[in-house]
Amino acid sequence: MSVMLDARKRRILAAIVLEHLRTAQPVGSEVIVGARGLNVSSATVRNEMAKLEEAGLLEQPHTSAGRVPSDEGYRFYVDRIMRPRTVPRRVRSWVHGWYSRSGDEVSSILAATSQLLSRMLKHPAVVVPPETHTWQFRHISASAVDAHHLLVVVVTSTGDVQHRLLPSSYKVSAAQLREISNLLNARLKGANASAVSRLEMRELCRELGHLKVPAAVLKLIKDSLAAAQEQSVYIDGMLYILKEPEFADLDKVSSLMEMFQSHEVLRTIFAPAEASNTVKVTIGSENALDDVRDCTVISTTYASGAGIVGTIGVVAPRRMDYDNAIPAVAHVAEQLAESVTRMVNG
């Protein structure tokens, strides 16, 4: 952004951002003078506000005498004025305790992270696992639970452990399932998820023909491995959006709620930034998708020790507490990366 502001205009813009955050109302000059202790007259503030509006940093909604920050105004505030706060020690301690209780599987840690971040910031939080092409199979096992069910367990290089209970009316012995597991491990260990699609049923049946296992059982197991590629996106705190005055309009809320149901859309919105370990802030019209044009998306990446990258972040109104949200997202991402790396490395 090429706009240049002197110190007074910066102070006034910052005051309007913070006042609008507090009240969700257009901000008038009298409020700024009274609330922020500027040593200038109301007329001077009005004049400066008019100049900020001309520069595209403020907007005047409807016929209101007050102003609100524009997308460009928020961008200027985030890039040039804001000083991100340090995450308080008590919050850091709370985050550490949260992860110590978040379970012993990657999926439970990712779900716990979405809950943690949404509660910290009171905004919907999203955790996107790594794309399936970035992880590899570590171990696969198939076993019989009872006469009517098989259990397939898949362990990936991300540390994720997936249990899939499969209905089956065929009787298969433990020895047969062990040999099937051994063959699949020999074929798939260290391979990426796309290797499943390259498994030919005819070839599997031929190699395992001596076991006299029905082809339907082999297909069931293969399909369960393919389903392991369908990584969930973890979302929590969607109802926080209903408390924001910006989303009192039912159509806006419905559109957002539909968006949260589409994991494909969320993966697009939370695509990793080009530079890892940076917090990406996308404000209003900067968002490529219409569903989030009235929102700010704050996101960053996390990585396991193997360098496999996922994304976490929040979706919020443009009128949000950037000073606290940005460092909070960064801190939680660091803690998530540490937890996942510990699990992957055993």
Helices and strands as residue ranges (DSSP letters): H 7-23, H 29-36, H 42-54, E 58-59, E 68-69, H 71-76, I 77-81, H 89-100, H 106-121, E 125-128, G 132-134, E 137-146, E 149-156, E 161-167, H 174-188, G 193-198, H 201-207, G 209-211, H 215-227, E 234-236, G 238-243, G 245-247, H 250-261, H 263-269, E 280-283, G 284-286, G 290-292, E 295-303, E 309-317, H 322-345
